[in-house]
Amino acid sequence: MDFNCDERETTVPVACEWCGAKIRDDGQEDASGVCLQCFYQILSNHLSAQKQSVYGEFVSDR
């Protein structure tokens, strides 16, 4: 079987947008993502910011 250069699938390494660690190889050049460690850090930061603002609005300062 004879393959042309156009038929070969190329893989592009996908790096975490926050820390730069390699996540996986993907066939799309515009693939993006974050690693699990950064994802959980972002989630933790988001949830802690939500809790602080909610408690500050509804709890009395007495």
Secondary structure, 3 states (H helix, E strand, C coil): CCCCHHHCCCCEEEECCCCCCEEEEECCCCCCCCCHHHHHHHHHHHHHHHHHHHHHHHCCCC
